[in-house]
Each structure stands twice: as structure tokens, then as C-alpha cells.
Amino acid sequence: MRELILLRHAHADPASTGQADLDRPLSPEGLAEAEAAGRWLRENALVPDRVLCSPSRRTRETLEAVLAAVGYVDQRLEPAIYEATPGALMELADGHKDVERLLLVGHNPGFEQLAALMHSGQSGDYRGMPPAGIAVLTLPKDAALEPGAARLSAFWWP
């Protein structure tokens, strides 16, 4: 079996005047949420083998807080995660079949739709992944990522 873990970034400050969306930092609440997410991953023995992270500041800060709890892992910034559709996320993750436990750190609506699509086969108008929420999807080791191919084995939020 292999696992795909989806971590939505924690709460971010609203953009200030003239600030790009990519540059929004975590709020103090968001930092606490990200630290809690890292502790939850560690306590549940869900330390990833590799992390693909959106290049936005809020996702990078979420990942930094998580890594403070779980320790160093192979990590890569992946621009394709920012504003990605569920299909694009699925294709990206499928390119890392060699990894037993892959963590993606990114954004909604793509993440909550991907979790629904992988689990139930439909994404619809699914809305259910809060900031710093974690969805753990389990699937057979050699299975392609496709709708309905995974089991939602854990779901957590702060």
C-alpha cells in the first residue's frame, strides 16, 4: 500500500494593498494550526517520504512548521500545485509512484475536490477541507491514481 497525504495550508493573513496572493503569510492562528498538523502527523506515524509544496508563502510556512515537528524529509517546491485542478494534482502525484508516502501541501478547492474524487469517484461541489486540514488517502502500491482508487483512511483538522 502507499499513501497520498493532502495538507491544505493553514489560515493566512488577508492580502494587504498591492500584495500578491502568492505572498500572503500565515496568521498567528495559522502558525499554531500548522504546528498542530505536524504534531498530528508525527503522533500518527504519518511522516512523509517526500513532500511537494506549492510555492506560495503560506504553504511554505505551513510546511516549515510541519517539518519542525516531523523532522527533515525530501521536499520540493512544485509550482503546478498553485491553483491546480484535481486532475492536474492527480497527474502530478501519479508521477511520484516510487514514493510510499507522498505529502502534497497546497490549496482549495483543488485539494478537497481531489480527496473526494480519489475516495468516491466524484468531486462535485464537495466542500470540506478546512485550513490545515489533512486527508490521508490509501491505495494499492502499483495502482494508478484515478477516481475512486483510494480509501480515505484518515481525516484531521485543528
Secondary structure, 3 states (H helix, E strand, C coil): CEEEEEEECCCECCCCCCCCHHHCCECHHHHHHHHHHHHHHHHCCCCCCEEEECCCHHHHHHHHHHHHHHCCCEEEECHHHCCCCHHHHHHHHHCCCCCCEEEEEECCCHHHHHHHHHHHCCCCCCCCCCCCCEEEEEECCCCCCCCCCCEEEEEECC
